[in-house]
Amino acid sequence: MARTARELLERTAGKLAPDPHANRLLPLIARGAAQRSTLTALALEQGHVIPADRRAFLHLAERPDTGPDGAAFFTELAEGEALALDRLAAYADACGADEGRRAAYESLAGCQSYPAYVAWLAMNGSPADVVLALTANFAAWGGYCATIAEALRSHYGFDDEACGFFDHFAEPAPELRQRALAAVQEGLGADRIDEDRAHHHGRLLQAYETAFWHALWEQDQRVA
């Protein structure tokens, strides 16, 4: 096992780096070729993902086997999800997703498999392992959001407010990184990290992340 939290985080992130071609939808959005209905579906799916993830993070923060540094990490994640949900409303509005459309929308199973697994981790995973797995997964998500934010401005005419949701996740988060380091170090010190198990969790998170985008890509292709 790596001797420090930084080494462990870097090694895990390297092992779990996604296939650059796995996200089929991202290139379509990047060049402005994705259907606007797909952009709307992305907003509506995230409207289910974000609240679910927030509740999962709060549960992890409150678990008795979560140390103080781990609790601080999960609490900050939950606070970030609350902010993201506020910003998501502006994106959904820009897509034309009014309250009626949001209420009538039926989620895609492929899109909701990711938050379902996060909820499973909140109930069953070792908190220190979950910190490691989540942090490794966030790098890919942040990169996706940066690409989407740029494309929404350049190809779809969205303003800064409408892009705020994606800007939020695309921005560097040095404080969260420090909290992750502290939480992983806490787990190492208490001998509560199983690197193989954390890698297993991270691999499944990456697979469910890919499933999210693939489900939207398939819908885009049906509309095209």
Order of alpha helices (4+ residues) and beta strands (2+ residues): alpha-alpha-alpha-alpha-alpha-alpha-alpha-alpha-alpha-alpha
